[in-house]
Each structure stands twice: as structure tokens, then as C-alpha cells.
Amino acid sequence: MNSFRKALIITLILVLISPIFGVILADSVGFHEPLDLVAEALNLQDWSESLNWTPLFDYTVPGLPAEVGYIVSGIIGIAIILVIGLAINRLASRRKD
Amino acid sequence: MHIPDGFLDIIISAVTYIASLAYGYIALRRIRVSRNSERISMVSVLAAGIFATQMLNWPLPGGTSLHFVGGALAAIMLGPWQGFLTIFLVLLVQCLVFHDGGITALGANVLNMAIIDVVVAYFIYRLFVKKFGARNPVRVAAAFLGGWLGITLAGAACGLEIGYSPSFPYGPGVALPVMTGWHAALGIIEGVITALTVVYLTQRAPHLIFSEVGDEK
């Protein structure tokens, strides 16, 4: 259990520093996903961009600066993963009737 | 490597969804049979860690970037079933919560990163350790090769999926070598990080390297 706690602390530290890479440095080199650039060059229609299903598009949070939104997105993502993992664990360890 | 919507035609999309669902069904059954609670708990913790490391994009001059994918690490630590579940969780949350990767391409993204990458890395690591013994030089070579080849073959699969979709005008003759070559280069970093992490874990927390324990379930 101790190593789980350590791993979660390291994970949170990674999320806290993530905007340095995912926002600040990415903006400095004009980063775009390579496949998004290819889609743009080939005029491929990404219909889902006009049919967005999440307010957290591209790790942003409406109303928050990009760096803070990136951190909040990271924490939300981790929380959702842990909740799903917990549910799977319960499901898998449940006795078969 | 996250394919967005718009690249894949409906047949490729359907085939990759079916393949991923079939593997996922078998994986869940195997996980349920094994009832290894510690290993299942490790799935979500490792998935959270990999999700965080994937947010650490290392920008490269020219406007692209690289980040750790983690499929090989998940495979070596947890095996082909829980390793799949780990990367699947990451991809599912990225797609549904952050719109990272297309919804029509989720099956292909899962097939590439949660199945091909994981299975290739797992079998390479197991083969090396079984044949040459669980020694550090062997672990380094096996984890590096697993990480590198896993990403390279996942990139090749991605190239085939895009290449055989009619919306991509250049076909597999262009998409396959471009995607394979690019991921073979990026895979070197993946291999190095995987090897360093595996060696660190075998020194500090060897009980977390389940693929060396020999419990295949």
C-alpha cells in the first residue's frame, strides 16, 4: 500500500510540472499534433471538432488560464482513472454466484 | 499516435473496434479468473501515472513532440491482460474526457497502443528473461527492445489503418513507411525510459514486476 501512495505522490508531482511541457514549451515551438497537421493539409473533415462532447477539450478548463487548466485536467483525469480502477477491482473480486 | 476522427473509414473503424472489444473481453475474463487484487489495484495506479507522463510532451523543433506511451512498461509490470487494461483506461479517459484521439478511432488507438504495443513488449521481455536469465543486463536489453519494437509495430499498424482508409489519398505505400520510420525513431526514447524504469523497479520494488513472477493469469 505504501508503494501505491508513493506512486500517487509522484504522479501528482508530474501533473504539477506538466504545463511546463504541455503548454509553455509546446507554445514556444508552435506544437500541433502531427496527425492533426496532416488532416489539415489533406482537408480531412474532423466532424467531432464541431460536435465536441466534453468541456475539457484538449486539457483546458473553461475560464481558467491554460497552465492552470492543464493541471486541473490532469487531476480530473487521474481521479476518473482511479475511480474506474476501483470499480473494476470490486467487480473482479466479487464472488461468482 | 492518437488517431483523430476523420482519418479512418467505417470498415477500418469497425474492424479495429471489434478486435479491441474481443481482446478486452478476454482480458477482463482472465483478470476476473485470476482475482489478483494487488495486481488489479496496480492497474489504476499505473494508469494514473502513465496518464500523467503522457501529459509531459517534450516539444521538438519543427512543431511536433514526443511523450512516453507506457505500453511496454505496463506489459512488463502487469502482463498482457492487466497491461492492456492499464493503457485502455488511459486511452478511454483521454478520448472521452479530453477529446484526445477520435471516438471513431478509439478502437484503432486501443488496438495499436493497448494491444500491439503491450503484447509485443510482454513477449519480448518474457522470452529474453526466460532464455538468458533475470539479470540486469538482460532486463535492460529486453525492456529496451520491448519498448522500441512495441512502439514501432504500433506505429506500423497505425500506418496500415490510415493507409487503407480511402480518405487518406496516399495509401499504405506512403503511410506505412512514414509512420513506421517515425515511430522507430521515437521508440528509442520509449525503450530507454522503459529499460531504466524496469531496472529501477527490480532494485527497489521487485514485487511490482509481475512478468518475472511467472504468474501468467
Contacts between the chains, C-beta under 8 A, distances in Angstrom:
chain1	res1	chain2	res2	distance
A	3	B	205	5.5
A	3	B	208	6.9
A	4	B	41	6.7
A	4	B	42	7.7
A	4	B	45	5.2
A	7	B	45	5.0
A	7	B	46	7.5
A	7	B	48	7.9
A	7	B	49	5.9
A	8	B	45	6.5
A	8	B	48	6.9
A	10	B	49	7.0
A	11	B	45	7.8
A	11	B	48	5.2
A	11	B	49	4.7
A	11	B	52	4.7
A	12	B	52	7.8
A	14	B	49	7.5
A	14	B	52	4.0
A	14	B	53	6.1
A	14	B	55	7.4
A	14	B	56	6.4
A	15	B	52	5.0
A	15	B	55	6.7
A	17	B	56	7.5
A	18	B	52	6.8
A	18	B	55	4.1
A	18	B	56	5.5
A	21	B	55	7.5
A	21	B	56	4.6
A	21	B	57	5.1
A	21	B	58	6.1
A	21	B	59	7.1
A	22	B	55	5.2
A	22	B	56	6.8
A	22	B	57	5.0
A	25	B	57	7.7
A	25	B	58	7.7
A	25	B	59	4.6
A	26	B	57	5.8
A	26	B	59	5.1
A	26	B	65	6.6
A	28	B	59	7.0
A	29	B	59	4.2
A	29	B	60	7.0
A	29	B	61	6.1
A	29	B	62	7.5
A	29	B	63	5.8
A	29	B	65	7.8
A	30	B	63	4.7
A	31	B	57	6.9
A	31	B	59	5.0
A	31	B	63	5.6
A	31	B	64	6.8
A	31	B	65	5.3
A	32	B	63	5.8
A	32	B	64	7.8
A	33	B	2	7.2
A	33	B	4	7.3
A	34	B	64	5.2
A	34	B	182	7.9
A	35	B	2	7.3
A	35	B	3	6.2
A	35	B	4	5.9
A	35	B	7	6.9
A	36	B	4	6.1
A	37	B	63	7.5
A	39	B	4	6.3
A	39	B	6	5.6
A	39	B	7	6.7
A	42	B	167	7.9
A	42	B	168	7.1
A	42	B	169	6.5
A	44	B	6	4.3
A	44	B	7	6.3
A	44	B	167	5.7
A	44	B	168	7.7
A	45	B	6	5.2
A	46	B	4	5.4
A	46	B	5	5.0
A	46	B	6	4.1
A	46	B	102	7.2
A	47	B	5	6.0
A	47	B	6	6.7
A	48	B	4	7.6
A	48	B	5	4.0
A	48	B	6	7.8
A	48	B	99	7.2
A	48	B	102	5.9
A	48	B	103	6.0
A	48	B	104	7.6
A	49	B	5	7.8
A	52	B	99	6.3
A	53	B	96	7.4
A	53	B	99	7.2
A	53	B	103	7.7
A	54	B	96	7.0
A	54	B	97	5.8
A	54	B	98	6.6
A	54	B	99	5.5
A	56	B	97	5.8
A	56	B	98	5.4
A	56	B	99	7.8
A	57	B	98	7.1
A	57	B	99	4.8
A	58	B	98	6.5
A	58	B	99	6.3
A	58	B	100	7.1
A	59	B	55	7.0
A	59	B	98	5.3
A	59	B	100	7.4
A	70	B	55	7.2
A	73	B	98	6.3
A	74	B	51	7.6
A	74	B	52	6.1
A	74	B	55	5.5
A	76	B	97	6.9
A	77	B	51	5.3
A	77	B	93	5.2
A	77	B	94	7.5
A	77	B	97	6.2
A	77	B	98	6.8
A	78	B	48	4.4
A	78	B	51	6.2
A	78	B	52	6.6
A	80	B	93	5.4
A	80	B	97	6.3
A	81	B	44	5.8
A	81	B	47	4.9
A	81	B	48	4.9
A	81	B	51	5.9
A	81	B	89	5.3
A	81	B	90	7.1
A	81	B	93	5.6
A	82	B	44	5.1
A	82	B	45	7.6
A	82	B	48	5.9
A	84	B	44	7.0
A	84	B	89	6.0
A	84	B	92	7.8
A	84	B	93	7.7
A	85	B	40	7.7
A	85	B	41	7.3
A	85	B	43	5.7
A	85	B	44	2.1
A	85	B	45	7.5
A	85	B	47	6.5
A	85	B	48	7.9
A	85	B	89	6.7
A	86	B	44	6.7
A	88	B	31	7.9
A	88	B	40	6.6
A	88	B	43	7.2
A	88	B	44	7.5
A	88	B	85	7.2
A	89	B	37	6.7
A	89	B	40	4.7
A	89	B	41	5.9
A	89	B	43	8.0
A	89	B	44	7.4
A	91	B	32	7.7
A	92	B	28	7.9
A	92	B	31	5.5
A	92	B	32	4.9
A	92	B	35	6.5
A	92	B	40	5.5
A	93	B	35	5.9
A	93	B	37	5.6
A	93	B	40	7.4
